[in-house]
């Protein structure tokens, strides 16, 4: 059987364990657990939420794959017809639903805009 050769300048792929080294729950699992309580956050096959701090507001999406696989990305909200003001309004309207600081559920307006694109 031929052996794999090292190619100069190429790094090996990172290995991701199934469990966290200290047996803790990942942040994405906590986010998903909270999002599952809100039907309006599940759009298409993704859970949407807002991550915000004093400097910026980001629309994020968490896709639960099979088993413990999660695909997480920051969404360019402007390409989805969602303005910066829409995100800020979502944060203002949120009643502290998330127990994680800096995370917020989406407003009905943001939900409606996303459903036009993802609920087919």
C-alpha positions in Angstrom: 0.0 0.0 0.0 1.5 3.4 -0.9 2.2 5.9 1.9 1.0 9.4 1.8 3.7 12.0 1.0 4.0 15.3 2.8 3.6 18.2 0.4 5.7 21.3 1.4 3.5 24.3 2.4 0.4 22.1 3.0 -0.9 21.8 6.5 -2.8 18.8 7.7 -6.5 19.1 8.2 -7.6 19.8 11.8 -9.1 16.9 13.7 -12.4 17.6 15.5 -13.3 15.4 18.4 -16.9 14.3 18.9 -16.8 15.5 22.5 -15.3 18.6 24.0 -12.0 17.7 25.9 -13.4 18.7 29.2 -16.9 17.2 28.5 -18.5 20.6 28.4 -21.3 21.6 26.1 -20.3 23.8 23.1 -21.7 27.3 22.8 -23.5 26.3 19.6 -25.3 23.5 21.4 -26.5 26.0 24.0 -27.6 28.4 21.3 -29.5 25.6 19.4 -31.2 24.4 22.6 -32.5 27.9 23.2 -33.5 28.5 19.6 -35.6 25.3 19.5 -38.0 27.0 22.0 -38.9 29.6 19.4 -40.8 28.5 16.3 -40.2 31.8 14.5 -36.4 31.3 14.6 -36.6 28.0 12.5 -36.7 29.1 8.8 -36.1 26.5 6.1 -33.5 24.1 7.6 -31.8 26.8 9.6 -32.1 28.5 13.0 -31.6 32.3 12.8 -30.6 34.6 15.6 -28.8 37.9 16.2 -25.5 38.4 17.8 -25.0 41.9 19.0 -22.6 44.1 21.0 -22.3 47.8 21.4 -20.4 48.1 18.0 -22.3 45.8 15.6 -25.3 43.6 15.1 -24.9 40.4 13.1 -27.5 38.0 11.7 -26.3 34.4 12.3 -27.5 31.1 11.1 -27.1 27.7 12.7 -27.8 24.6 10.7 -28.1 21.3 12.6 -26.7 18.5 10.5 -26.8 14.9 11.5 -25.8 13.9 15.0 -23.6 16.5 16.6 -22.6 18.3 13.5 -23.4 22.0 13.3 -22.8 24.4 10.5 -22.6 28.0 11.7 -22.2 31.1 9.7 -22.7 34.8 9.9 -25.2 35.9 7.2 -24.8 39.1 5.1 -28.2 40.5 6.1 -28.1 43.2 3.4 -28.2 40.5 0.7 -31.4 39.2 2.3 -33.2 42.6 2.3 -32.6 43.2 6.0 -31.3 46.5 7.1 -29.0 47.4 10.0 -32.0 49.1 11.5 -34.1 45.9 11.3 -31.4 44.1 13.3 -31.3 46.9 15.9 -35.1 46.9 16.1 -35.0 43.1 16.8 -32.5 43.6 19.7 -34.7 46.5 21.1 -37.9 44.3 20.9 -36.3 41.2 22.5 -37.5 40.6 26.0 -34.3 38.8 27.2 -35.4 35.5 25.8 -31.8 34.2 25.5 -30.0 33.4 28.7 -26.7 34.0 26.8 -25.7 37.6 26.9 -25.3 39.3 23.5 -27.7 36.8 21.7 -31.2 37.8 20.6 -34.1 36.2 18.7 -35.2 37.7 15.4 -38.2 40.1 15.2 -41.3 39.2 13.2 -40.2 41.6 10.4 -36.8 39.9 10.0 -38.6 36.5 10.2 -41.0 37.5 7.4 -38.1 38.6 5.1 -36.2 35.4 5.7 -39.3 33.2 5.1 -39.7 34.7 1.7 -36.3 33.5 0.8 -36.0 30.2 2.6 -39.5 28.7 3.0 -40.1 27.2 -0.4 
